[in-house]
Amino acid sequence: MVRCAMRKSTGTKPTGLGRNSTRSSASLNELKTSDMKREAQYVICVGNKGYPASLELRKIYQIIPDKAATKLHQIRVIDESGEDYLYPEDFFVPVQLPQAVERTVRRATA
């Protein structure tokens, strides 16, 4: 099995081996471009094949904008390790949290 999650601090480039999904990539791109004013962006995990210890299904994760990863149909997510790694876009569905909920989530993860 080929793993494509990569830690940003390793200095290695994304592999681009993630599954491609027009459904998720269009939604994630819309979220990124329409919500540039807000600092944090969030997604809900809907797939974790190969990464059950790193990603929990139905959990909200913060994403970190990464243009190079987007071109490869991947997104950078702060996972269960507390570090940011690249994962296939189709593992996630974008979600816009109400401001009060977003503040609470930020405090809980700080």
Backbone atoms as SQL, in Angstrom:
CREATE TABLE atoms (id INTEGER PRIMARY KEY, chain TEXT, resi INTEGER, resn TEXT, atom TEXT, x REAL, y REAL, z REAL);
INSERT INTO atoms VALUES
  (1, 'A', 1, 'MET', 'N', 0.839, -1.165, 0.000),
  (2, 'A', 1, 'MET', 'CA', 0.000, 0.000, 0.000),
  (3, 'A', 1, 'MET', 'C', 0.891, 1.237, 0.000),
  (4, 'A', 2, 'VAL', 'N', 0.547, 2.222, -0.784),
  (5, 'A', 2, 'VAL', 'CA', 1.308, 3.464, -0.867),
  (6, 'A', 2, 'VAL', 'C', 0.671, 4.492, 0.050),
  (7, 'A', 3, 'ARG', 'N', 1.452, 5.076, 0.913),
  (8, 'A', 3, 'ARG', 'CA', 0.943, 6.102, 1.816),
  (9, 'A', 3, 'ARG', 'C', 1.303, 7.467, 1.250),
  (10, 'A', 4, 'CYS', 'N', 0.361, 8.416, 1.364),
  (11, 'A', 4, 'CYS', 'CA', 0.647, 9.723, 0.796),
  (12, 'A', 4, 'CYS', 'C', 0.622, 10.831, 1.839),
  (13, 'A', 5, 'ALA', 'N', 0.362, 10.516, 3.086),
  (14, 'A', 5, 'ALA', 'CA', 0.383, 11.555, 4.114),
  (15, 'A', 5, 'ALA', 'C', 1.831, 11.964, 4.337),
  (16, 'A', 6, 'MET', 'N', 2.049, 13.275, 4.312),
  (17, 'A', 6, 'MET', 'CA', 3.405, 13.766, 4.486),
  (18, 'A', 6, 'MET', 'C', 3.417, 14.937, 5.438),
  (19, 'A', 7, 'ARG', 'N', 4.372, 14.972, 6.279),
  (20, 'A', 7, 'ARG', 'CA', 4.521, 16.047, 7.240),
  (21, 'A', 7, 'ARG', 'C', 5.224, 17.220, 6.568),
  (22, 'A', 8, 'LYS', 'N', 4.712, 18.417, 6.796),
  (23, 'A', 8, 'LYS', 'CA', 5.276, 19.604, 6.150),
  (24, 'A', 8, 'LYS', 'C', 6.725, 19.825, 6.560),
  (25, 'A', 9, 'SER', 'N', 7.029, 19.602, 7.803),
  (26, 'A', 9, 'SER', 'CA', 8.362, 19.924, 8.301),
  (27, 'A', 9, 'SER', 'C', 9.445, 18.969, 7.798),
  (28, 'A', 10, 'THR', 'N', 9.079, 17.884, 7.124),
  (29, 'A', 10, 'THR', 'CA', 10.086, 16.961, 6.629),
  (30, 'A', 10, 'THR', 'C', 10.832, 17.512, 5.430),
  (31, 'A', 11, 'GLY', 'N', 10.228, 18.510, 4.765),
  (32, 'A', 11, 'GLY', 'CA', 10.871, 19.092, 3.606),
  (33, 'A', 11, 'GLY', 'C', 10.679, 18.282, 2.341),
  (34, 'A', 12, 'THR', 'N', 9.976, 17.157, 2.415),
  (35, 'A', 12, 'THR', 'CA', 9.739, 16.367, 1.219),
  (36, 'A', 12, 'THR', 'C', 8.510, 16.895, 0.498),
  (37, 'A', 13, 'LYS', 'N', 8.447, 16.618, -0.792),
  (38, 'A', 13, 'LYS', 'CA', 7.345, 17.101, -1.607),
  (39, 'A', 13, 'LYS', 'C', 6.180, 16.123, -1.559),
  (40, 'A', 14, 'PRO', 'N', 4.936, 16.617, -1.774),
  (41, 'A', 14, 'PRO', 'CA', 3.780, 15.727, -1.816),
  (42, 'A', 14, 'PRO', 'C', 3.948, 14.696, -2.924),
  (43, 'A', 15, 'THR', 'N', 3.440, 13.501, -2.675),
  (44, 'A', 15, 'THR', 'CA', 3.587, 12.436, -3.652),
  (45, 'A', 15, 'THR', 'C', 2.574, 12.513, -4.765),
  (46, 'A', 16, 'GLY', 'N', 1.398, 13.078, -4.484),
  (47, 'A', 16, 'GLY', 'CA', 0.362, 13.138, -5.499),
  (48, 'A', 16, 'GLY', 'C', -0.277, 11.790, -5.757),
  (49, 'A', 17, 'LEU', 'N', -0.103, 10.847, -4.845),
  (50, 'A', 17, 'LEU', 'CA', -0.641, 9.512, -5.044),
  (51, 'A', 17, 'LEU', 'C', -2.027, 9.341, -4.454),
  (52, 'A', 18, 'GLY', 'N', -2.623, 10.404, -3.952),
  (53, 'A', 18, 'GLY', 'CA', -3.962, 10.323, -3.390),
  (54, 'A', 18, 'GLY', 'C', -5.004, 10.115, -4.470),
  (55, 'A', 19, 'ARG', 'N', -6.178, 9.627, -4.071),
  (56, 'A', 19, 'ARG', 'CA', -7.263, 9.428, -5.017),
  (57, 'A', 19, 'ARG', 'C', -7.797, 10.783, -5.457),
  (58, 'A', 20, 'ASN', 'N', -8.184, 10.884, -6.715),
  (59, 'A', 20, 'ASN', 'CA', -8.740, 12.126, -7.244),
  (60, 'A', 20, 'ASN', 'C', -10.254, 12.101, -7.098),
  (61, 'A', 21, 'SER', 'N', -10.832, 13.246, -6.769),
  (62, 'A', 21, 'SER', 'CA', -12.276, 13.333, -6.633),
  (63, 'A', 21, 'SER', 'C', -12.726, 14.725, -7.031),
  (64, 'A', 22, 'THR', 'N', -13.495, 14.814, -8.088),
  (65, 'A', 22, 'THR', 'CA', -13.981, 16.126, -8.505),
  (66, 'A', 22, 'THR', 'C', -15.014, 16.649, -7.530),
  (67, 'A', 23, 'ARG', 'N', -15.769, 15.763, -6.893),
  (68, 'A', 23, 'ARG', 'CA', -16.777, 16.183, -5.922),
  (69, 'A', 23, 'ARG', 'C', -16.124, 16.949, -4.783),
  (70, 'A', 24, 'SER', 'N', -15.119, 16.370, -4.150),
  (71, 'A', 24, 'SER', 'CA', -14.484, 17.006, -3.009),
  (72, 'A', 24, 'SER', 'C', -13.597, 18.167, -3.416),
  (73, 'A', 25, 'SER', 'N', -12.851, 18.018, -4.513),
  (74, 'A', 25, 'SER', 'CA', -11.923, 19.077, -4.876),
  (75, 'A', 25, 'SER', 'C', -12.658, 20.349, -5.253),
  (76, 'A', 26, 'ALA', 'N', -13.785, 20.242, -5.928),
  (77, 'A', 26, 'ALA', 'CA', -14.554, 21.441, -6.269),
  (78, 'A', 26, 'ALA', 'C', -15.058, 22.101, -4.997),
  (79, 'A', 27, 'SER', 'N', -15.570, 21.322, -4.065),
  (80, 'A', 27, 'SER', 'CA', -16.100, 21.881, -2.825),
  (81, 'A', 27, 'SER', 'C', -15.002, 22.516, -1.993),
  (82, 'A', 28, 'LEU', 'N', -13.858, 21.871, -1.893),
  (83, 'A', 28, 'LEU', 'CA', -12.750, 22.417, -1.117),
  (84, 'A', 28, 'LEU', 'C', -12.208, 23.681, -1.755),
  (85, 'A', 29, 'ASN', 'N', -12.110, 23.704, -3.082),
  (86, 'A', 29, 'ASN', 'CA', -11.632, 24.909, -3.754),
  (87, 'A', 29, 'ASN', 'C', -12.589, 26.071, -3.554),
  (88, 'A', 30, 'GLU', 'N', -13.901, 25.799, -3.596),
  (89, 'A', 30, 'GLU', 'CA', -14.884, 26.850, -3.338),
  (90, 'A', 30, 'GLU', 'C', -14.726, 27.390, -1.933),
  (91, 'A', 31, 'LEU', 'N', -14.549, 26.507, -0.965),
  (92, 'A', 31, 'LEU', 'CA', -14.378, 26.938, 0.423),
  (93, 'A', 31, 'LEU', 'C', -13.133, 27.805, 0.554),
  (94, 'A', 32, 'LYS', 'N', -12.045, 27.401, -0.059),
  (95, 'A', 32, 'LYS', 'CA', -10.790, 28.143, 0.051),
  (96, 'A', 32, 'LYS', 'C', -10.889, 29.528, -0.579),
  (97, 'A', 33, 'THR', 'N', -11.530, 29.634, -1.754),
  (98, 'A', 33, 'THR', 'CA', -11.586, 30.927, -2.416),
  (99, 'A', 33, 'THR', 'C', -12.660, 31.828, -1.840),
  (100, 'A', 34, 'SER', 'N', -13.780, 31.275, -1.407),
  (101, 'A', 34, 'SER', 'CA', -14.865, 32.116, -0.914),
  (102, 'A', 34, 'SER', 'C', -14.663, 32.534, 0.535),
  (103, 'A', 35, 'ASP', 'N', -13.751, 31.901, 1.229),
  (104, 'A', 35, 'ASP', 'CA', -13.608, 32.148, 2.655),
  (105, 'A', 35, 'ASP', 'C', -12.198, 32.632, 3.003),
  (106, 'A', 36, 'MET', 'N', -11.548, 33.345, 2.103),
  (107, 'A', 36, 'MET', 'CA', -10.170, 33.762, 2.328),
  (108, 'A', 36, 'MET', 'C', -10.019, 34.720, 3.507),
  (109, 'A', 37, 'LYS', 'N', -11.090, 35.451, 3.876),
  (110, 'A', 37, 'LYS', 'CA', -10.999, 36.418, 4.958),
  (111, 'A', 37, 'LYS', 'C', -10.880, 35.735, 6.317),
  (112, 'A', 38, 'ARG', 'N', -11.464, 34.574, 6.451),
  (113, 'A', 38, 'ARG', 'CA', -11.427, 33.863, 7.722),
  (114, 'A', 38, 'ARG', 'C', -10.119, 33.097, 7.832),
  (115, 'A', 39, 'GLU', 'N', -9.578, 33.055, 9.042),
  (116, 'A', 39, 'GLU', 'CA', -8.288, 32.394, 9.253),
  (117, 'A', 39, 'GLU', 'C', -8.387, 30.883, 9.126),
  (118, 'A', 40, 'ALA', 'N', -9.222, 30.274, 9.907),
  (119, 'A', 40, 'ALA', 'CA', -9.277, 28.816, 9.976),
  (120, 'A', 40, 'ALA', 'C', -10.322, 28.280, 9.010),
  (121, 'A', 41, 'GLN', 'N', -10.022, 27.143, 8.445),
  (122, 'A', 41, 'GLN', 'CA', -10.958, 26.436, 7.590),
  (123, 'A', 41, 'GLN', 'C', -11.027, 25.012, 8.120),
  (124, 'A', 42, 'TYR', 'N', -12.215, 24.441, 8.029),
  (125, 'A', 42, 'TYR', 'CA', -12.425, 23.135, 8.619),
  (126, 'A', 42, 'TYR', 'C', -13.053, 22.164, 7.630),
  (127, 'A', 43, 'VAL', 'N', -12.785, 20.891, 7.877),
  (128, 'A', 43, 'VAL', 'CA', -13.351, 19.808, 7.087),
  (129, 'A', 43, 'VAL', 'C', -13.803, 18.707, 8.043),
  (130, 'A', 44, 'ILE', 'N', -14.712, 17.880, 7.553),
  (131, 'A', 44, 'ILE', 'CA', -15.139, 16.701, 8.311),
  (132, 'A', 44, 'ILE', 'C', -14.576, 15.479, 7.603),
  (133, 'A', 45, 'CYS', 'N', -13.985, 14.590, 8.373),
  (134, 'A', 45, 'CYS', 'CA', -13.386, 13.379, 7.822),
  (135, 'A', 45, 'CYS', 'C', -14.485, 12.372, 7.463),
  (136, 'A', 46, 'VAL', 'N', -14.498, 11.935, 6.191),
  (137, 'A', 46, 'VAL', 'CA', -15.465, 10.939, 5.736),
  (138, 'A', 46, 'VAL', 'C', -14.770, 9.681, 5.202),
  (139, 'A', 47, 'GLY', 'N', -13.451, 9.665, 5.244),
  (140, 'A', 47, 'GLY', 'CA', -12.691, 8.499, 4.799),
  (141, 'A', 47, 'GLY', 'C', -11.331, 8.498, 5.471),
  (142, 'A', 48, 'ASN', 'N', -10.848, 7.319, 5.833),
  (143, 'A', 48, 'ASN', 'CA', -9.533, 7.244, 6.478),
  (144, 'A', 48, 'ASN', 'C', -8.784, 5.961, 6.113),
  (145, 'A', 49, 'LYS', 'N', -9.103, 5.390, 4.959),
  (146, 'A', 49, 'LYS', 'CA', -8.486, 4.131, 4.546),
  (147, 'A', 49, 'LYS', 'C', -6.962, 4.258, 4.555),
  (148, 'A', 50, 'GLY', 'N', -6.325, 3.406, 5.314),
  (149, 'A', 50, 'GLY', 'CA', -4.879, 3.422, 5.429),
  (150, 'A', 50, 'GLY', 'C', -4.365, 4.304, 6.553),
  (151, 'A', 51, 'TYR', 'N', -5.255, 5.088, 7.182),
  (152, 'A', 51, 'TYR', 'CA', -4.840, 6.026, 8.230),
  (153, 'A', 51, 'TYR', 'C', -5.790, 6.015, 9.434),
  (154, 'A', 52, 'PRO', 'N', -6.222, 4.861, 9.905),
  (155, 'A', 52, 'PRO', 'CA', -7.204, 4.854, 10.999),
  (156, 'A', 52, 'PRO', 'C', -6.684, 5.459, 12.298),
  (157, 'A', 53, 'ALA', 'N', -5.379, 5.426, 12.533),
  (158, 'A', 53, 'ALA', 'CA', -4.821, 6.012, 13.755),
  (159, 'A', 53, 'ALA', 'C', -4.626, 7.522, 13.618),
  (160, 'A', 54, 'SER', 'N', -4.551, 8.010, 12.383),
  (161, 'A', 54, 'SER', 'CA', -4.283, 9.426, 12.144),
  (162, 'A', 54, 'SER', 'C', -5.532, 10.251, 11.921),
  (163, 'A', 55, 'LEU', 'N', -6.587, 9.620, 11.383),
  (164, 'A', 55, 'LEU', 'CA', -7.825, 10.324, 11.063),
  (165, 'A', 55, 'LEU', 'C', -9.019, 9.581, 11.635),
  (166, 'A', 56, 'GLU', 'N', -9.877, 10.293, 12.333),
  (167, 'A', 56, 'GLU', 'CA', -11.097, 9.707, 12.876),
  (168, 'A', 56, 'GLU', 'C', -12.270, 10.107, 11.998),
  (169, 'A', 57, 'LEU', 'N', -13.065, 9.124, 11.595),
  (170, 'A', 57, 'LEU', 'CA', -14.250, 9.410, 10.793),
  (171, 'A', 57, 'LEU', 'C', -15.204, 10.316, 11.560),
  (172, 'A', 58, 'ARG', 'N', -15.852, 11.220, 10.830),
  (173, 'A', 58, 'ARG', 'CA', -16.855, 12.163, 11.353),
  (174, 'A', 58, 'ARG', 'C', -16.268, 13.222, 12.285),
  (175, 'A', 59, 'LYS', 'N', -14.974, 13.343, 12.356),
  (176, 'A', 59, 'LYS', 'CA', -14.339, 14.356, 13.206),
  (177, 'A', 59, 'LYS', 'C', -14.017, 15.601, 12.381),
  (178, 'A', 60, 'ILE', 'N', -14.078, 16.763, 13.020),
  (179, 'A', 60, 'ILE', 'CA', -13.738, 18.024, 12.372),
  (180, 'A', 60, 'ILE', 'C', -12.230, 18.239, 12.487),
  (181, 'A', 61, 'TYR', 'N', -11.607, 18.583, 11.345),
  (182, 'A', 61, 'TYR', 'CA', -10.179, 18.871, 11.310),
  (183, 'A', 61, 'TYR', 'C', -9.932, 20.246, 10.708),
  (184, 'A', 62, 'GLN', 'N', -8.915, 20.916, 11.187),
  (185, 'A', 62, 'GLN', 'CA', -8.503, 22.194, 10.622),
  (186, 'A', 62, 'GLN', 'C', -7.568, 21.925, 9.451),
  (187, 'A', 63, 'ILE', 'N', -7.744, 22.686, 8.380),
  (188, 'A', 63, 'ILE', 'CA', -6.836, 22.551, 7.250),
  (189, 'A', 63, 'ILE', 'C', -5.909, 23.759, 7.187),
  (190, 'A', 64, 'ILE', 'N', -4.765, 23.545, 6.568),
  (191, 'A', 64, 'ILE', 'CA', -3.786, 24.603, 6.358),
  (192, 'A', 64, 'ILE', 'C', -3.683, 24.796, 4.852),
  (193, 'A', 65, 'PRO', 'N', -3.921, 26.014, 4.365),
  (194, 'A', 65, 'PRO', 'CA', -3.845, 26.236, 2.914),
  (195, 'A', 65, 'PRO', 'C', -2.482, 25.819, 2.349),
  (196, 'A', 66, 'ASP', 'N', -2.514, 25.095, 1.235),
  (197, 'A', 66, 'ASP', 'CA', -1.302, 24.614, 0.582),
  (198, 'A', 66, 'ASP', 'C', -1.615, 24.486, -0.904),
  (199, 'A', 67, 'LYS', 'N', -1.221, 25.483, -1.678),
  (200, 'A', 67, 'LYS', 'CA', -1.546, 25.511, -3.110),
  (201, 'A', 67, 'LYS', 'C', -0.954, 24.333, -3.863),
  (202, 'A', 68, 'ALA', 'N', 0.254, 23.935, -3.522),
  (203, 'A', 68, 'ALA', 'CA', 0.892, 22.801, -4.198),
  (204, 'A', 68, 'ALA', 'C', 0.107, 21.516, -3.948),
  (205, 'A', 69, 'ALA', 'N', -0.378, 21.338, -2.732),
  (206, 'A', 69, 'ALA', 'CA', -1.157, 20.145, -2.401),
  (207, 'A', 69, 'ALA', 'C', -2.487, 20.145, -3.148),
  (208, 'A', 70, 'THR', 'N', -3.116, 21.310, -3.262),
  (209, 'A', 70, 'THR', 'CA', -4.398, 21.418, -3.959),
  (210, 'A', 70, 'THR', 'C', -4.260, 20.964, -5.409),
  (211, 'A', 71, 'LYS', 'N', -3.171, 21.328, -6.050),
  (212, 'A', 71, 'LYS', 'CA', -2.939, 20.919, -7.437),
  (213, 'A', 71, 'LYS', 'C', -2.840, 19.408, -7.565),
  (214, 'A', 72, 'LEU', 'N', -2.439, 18.750, -6.496),
  (215, 'A', 72, 'LEU', 'CA', -2.285, 17.290, -6.484),
  (216, 'A', 72, 'LEU', 'C', -3.500, 16.593, -5.877),
  (217, 'A', 73, 'HIS', 'N', -4.598, 17.343, -5.683),
  (218, 'A', 73, 'HIS', 'CA', -5.842, 16.818, -5.107),
  (219, 'A', 73, 'HIS', 'C', -5.639, 16.276, -3.693),
  (220, 'A', 74, 'GLN', 'N', -4.831, 17.004, -2.935),
  (221, 'A', 74, 'GLN', 'CA', -4.588, 16.678, -1.536),
  (222, 'A', 74, 'GLN', 'C', -4.816, 17.934, -0.712),
  (223, 'A', 75, 'ILE', 'N', -5.011, 17.752, 0.580),
  (224, 'A', 75, 'ILE', 'CA', -5.107, 18.895, 1.487),
  (225, 'A', 75, 'ILE', 'C', -4.229, 18.635, 2.704),
  (226, 'A', 76, 'ARG', 'N', -3.775, 19.722, 3.306),
  (227, 'A', 76, 'ARG', 'CA', -2.928, 19.630, 4.496),
  (228, 'A', 76, 'ARG', 'C', -3.830, 19.756, 5.708),
  (229, 'A', 77, 'VAL', 'N', -3.818, 18.729, 6.541),
  (230, 'A', 77, 'VAL', 'CA', -4.710, 18.631, 7.695),
  (231, 'A', 77, 'VAL', 'C', -3.893, 18.450, 8.963),
  (232, 'A', 78, 'ILE', 'N', -4.312, 19.102, 10.023),
  (233, 'A', 78, 'ILE', 'CA', -3.713, 18.849, 11.336),
  (234, 'A', 78, 'ILE', 'C', -4.428, 17.614, 11.877),
  (235, 'A', 79, 'ASP', 'N', -3.728, 16.490, 11.909),
  (236, 'A', 79, 'ASP', 'CA', -4.363, 15.218, 12.259),
  (237, 'A', 79, 'ASP', 'C', -4.234, 14.889, 13.742),
  (238, 'A', 80, 'GLU', 'N', -4.480, 13.640, 14.091),
  (239, 'A', 80, 'GLU', 'CA', -4.475, 13.209, 15.493),
  (240, 'A', 80, 'GLU', 'C', -3.116, 13.344, 16.169),
  (241, 'A', 81, 'SER', 'N', -2.059, 13.388, 15.389),
  (242, 'A', 81, 'SER', 'CA', -0.721, 13.554, 15.969),
  (243, 'A', 81, 'SER', 'C', -0.470, 15.004, 16.392),
  (244, 'A', 82, 'GLY', 'N', -1.339, 15.917, 15.927),
  (245, 'A', 82, 'GLY', 'CA', -1.145, 17.332, 16.211),
  (246, 'A', 82, 'GLY', 'C', -0.247, 18.010, 15.185),
  (247, 'A', 83, 'GLU', 'N', 0.241, 17.240, 14.225),
  (248, 'A', 83, 'GLU', 'CA', 1.095, 17.752, 13.152),
  (249, 'A', 83, 'GLU', 'C', 0.275, 17.861, 11.876),
  (250, 'A', 84, 'ASP', 'N', 0.783, 18.620, 10.906),
  (251, 'A', 84, 'ASP', 'CA', 0.083, 18.726, 9.629),
  (252, 'A', 84, 'ASP', 'C', 0.681, 17.774, 8.604),
  (253, 'A', 85, 'TYR', 'N', -0.219, 17.050, 7.926),
  (254, 'A', 85, 'TYR', 'CA', 0.159, 16.081, 6.904),
  (255, 'A', 85, 'TYR', 'C', -0.764, 16.251, 5.704),
  (256, 'A', 86, 'LEU', 'N', -0.322, 15.745, 4.559),
  (257, 'A', 86, 'LEU', 'CA', -1.151, 15.755, 3.366),
  (258, 'A', 86, 'LEU', 'C', -1.989, 14.484, 3.302),
  (259, 'A', 87, 'TYR', 'N', -3.248, 14.660, 2.924),
  (260, 'A', 87, 'TYR', 'CA', -4.174, 13.545, 2.740),
  (261, 'A', 87, 'TYR', 'C', -4.976, 13.782, 1.469),
  (262, 'A', 88, 'PRO', 'N', -5.529, 12.716, 0.881),
  (263, 'A', 88, 'PRO', 'CA', -6.381, 12.878, -0.306),
  (264, 'A', 88, 'PRO', 'C', -7.602, 13.746, 0.016),
  (265, 'A', 89, 'GLU', 'N', -7.948, 14.635, -0.905),
  (266, 'A', 89, 'GLU', 'CA', -9.101, 15.519, -0.708),
  (267, 'A', 89, 'GLU', 'C', -10.391, 14.760, -0.458),
  (268, 'A', 90, 'ASP', 'N', -10.542, 13.603, -1.110),
  (269, 'A', 90, 'ASP', 'CA', -11.818, 12.908, -0.988),
  (270, 'A', 90, 'ASP', 'C', -11.999, 12.214, 0.364),
  (271, 'A', 91, 'PHE', 'N', -11.068, 12.361, 1.274),
  (272, 'A', 91, 'PHE', 'CA', -11.254, 11.899, 2.649),
  (273, 'A', 91, 'PHE', 'C', -12.071, 12.899, 3.454),
  (274, 'A', 92, 'PHE', 'N', -12.347, 14.083, 2.888),
  (275, 'A', 92, 'PHE', 'CA', -12.939, 15.174, 3.661),
  (276, 'A', 92, 'PHE', 'C', -14.053, 15.884, 2.910),
  (277, 'A', 93, 'VAL', 'N', -14.954, 16.490, 3.689),
  (278, 'A', 93, 'VAL', 'CA', -16.004, 17.350, 3.167),
  (279, 'A', 93, 'VAL', 'C', -15.851, 18.686, 3.891),
  (280, 'A', 94, 'PRO', 'N', -15.822, 19.801, 3.144),
  (281, 'A', 94, 'PRO', 'CA', -15.658, 21.104, 3.798),
  (282, 'A', 94, 'PRO', 'C', -16.885, 21.483, 4.612),
  (283, 'A', 95, 'VAL', 'N', -16.647, 22.232, 5.678),
  (284, 'A', 95, 'VAL', 'CA', -17.742, 22.695, 6.525),
  (285, 'A', 95, 'VAL', 'C', -17.406, 24.114, 6.986),
  (286, 'A', 96, 'GLN', 'N', -18.417, 24.982, 6.963),
  (287, 'A', 96, 'GLN', 'CA', -18.232, 26.318, 7.513),
  (288, 'A', 96, 'GLN', 'C', -18.926, 26.337, 8.864),
  (289, 'A', 97, 'LEU', 'N', -18.153, 26.582, 9.890),
  (290, 'A', 97, 'LEU', 'CA', -18.684, 26.602, 11.244),
  (291, 'A', 97, 'LEU', 'C', -19.214, 27.992, 11.578),
  (292, 'A', 98, 'PRO', 'N', -20.309, 28.059, 12.331),
  (293, 'A', 98, 'PRO', 'CA', -20.739, 29.364, 12.837),
  (294, 'A', 98, 'PRO', 'C', -19.589, 29.958, 13.666),
  (295, 'A', 99, 'GLN', 'N', -19.506, 31.283, 13.698),
  (296, 'A', 99, 'GLN', 'CA', -18.371, 31.932, 14.375),
  (297, 'A', 99, 'GLN', 'C', -18.219, 31.490, 15.822),
  (298, 'A', 100, 'ALA', 'N', -19.323, 31.363, 16.549),
  (299, 'A', 100, 'ALA', 'CA', -19.240, 30.954, 17.956),
  (300, 'A', 100, 'ALA', 'C', -18.665, 29.545, 18.078),
  (301, 'A', 101, 'VAL', 'N', -19.063, 28.663, 17.188),
  (302, 'A', 101, 'VAL', 'CA', -18.555, 27.287, 17.214),
  (303, 'A', 101, 'VAL', 'C', -17.074, 27.283, 16.836),
  (304, 'A', 102, 'GLU', 'N', -16.712, 28.075, 15.825),
  (305, 'A', 102, 'GLU', 'CA', -15.308, 28.136, 15.414),
  (306, 'A', 102, 'GLU', 'C', -14.418, 28.636, 16.542),
  (307, 'A', 103, 'ARG', 'N', -14.875, 29.639, 17.273),
  (308, 'A', 103, 'ARG', 'CA', -14.093, 30.132, 18.421),
  (309, 'A', 103, 'ARG', 'C', -13.916, 29.038, 19.457),
  (310, 'A', 104, 'THR', 'N', -14.967, 28.296, 19.725),
  (311, 'A', 104, 'THR', 'CA', -14.904, 27.209, 20.702),
  (312, 'A', 104, 'THR', 'C', -13.950, 26.124, 20.247),
  (313, 'A', 105, 'VAL', 'N', -13.993, 25.768, 18.972),
  (314, 'A', 105, 'VAL', 'CA', -13.095, 24.746, 18.430),
  (315, 'A', 105, 'VAL', 'C', -11.653, 25.201, 18.521),
  (316, 'A', 106, 'ARG', 'N', -11.397, 26.471, 18.192),
  (317, 'A', 106, 'ARG', 'CA', -10.027, 27.005, 18.293),
  (318, 'A', 106, 'ARG', 'C', -9.507, 26.932, 19.709),
  (319, 'A', 107, 'ARG', 'N', -10.354, 27.329, 20.680),
  (320, 'A', 107, 'ARG', 'CA', -9.921, 27.270, 22.090),
  (321, 'A', 107, 'ARG', 'C', -9.654, 25.842, 22.528),
  (322, 'A', 108, 'ALA', 'N', -10.469, 24.906, 22.071),
  (323, 'A', 108, 'ALA', 'CA', -10.316, 23.518, 22.460),
  (324, 'A', 108, 'ALA', 'C', -9.041, 22.895, 21.896),
  (325, 'A', 109, 'THR', 'N', -8.577, 23.407, 20.755),
  (326, 'A', 109, 'THR', 'CA', -7.394, 22.827, 20.123),
  (327, 'A', 109, 'THR', 'C', -6.129, 23.619, 20.406),
  (328, 'A', 110, 'ALA', 'N', -6.255, 24.698, 21.125),
  (329, 'A', 110, 'ALA', 'CA', -5.074, 25.534, 21.411),
  (330, 'A', 110, 'ALA', 'C', -4.272, 24.999, 22.572);
